[in-house]
Amino acid sequence: MLPAPPTVPDDPADALAAVGALRRLADRVEDAAVERAAAEGWSFAQIAEALGVTRQAVHKKHARRLAVVSGKE
């Protein structure tokens, strides 16, 4: 059974603002999850597999921030 399609606000400005807010929230959740996984010793390859992206994509997006968080930069 397929899930019901999401309801979208009638006003396009409201709908687009909601999309932007969801993207920002998803980015924050991803950052926190990647930080936790890295702190627990996960490799970029393991994190990438869990996210369904390439290791290179994870490294490009998170390596610098992880270095700063861990004090390695």
Secondary structure as the mmCIF struct_conf table of DSSP 4:
data_model
#
loop_
_struct_conf.conf_type_id
_struct_conf.id
_struct_conf.beg_label_comp_id
_struct_conf.beg_label_asym_id
_struct_conf.beg_label_seq_id
_struct_conf.end_label_comp_id
_struct_conf.end_label_asym_id
_struct_conf.end_label_seq_id
HELX_LH_PP_P HELX_LH_PP_P1 LEU A 2 THR A 7
BEND BEND1 ASP A 10 ASP A 11
HELX_RH_AL_P HELX_RH_AL_P1 PRO A 12 ALA A 39
TURN_TY1_P TURN_TY1_P1 GLU A 40 GLY A 41
HELX_RH_AL_P HELX_RH_AL_P2 PHE A 44 LEU A 51
TURN_TY1_P TURN_TY1_P2 GLY A 52 GLY A 52
BEND BEND2 VAL A 53 VAL A 53
HELX_RH_AL_P HELX_RH_AL_P3 ARG A 55 SER A 70
TURN_TY1_P TURN_TY1_P3 GLY A 71 GLY A 71
#
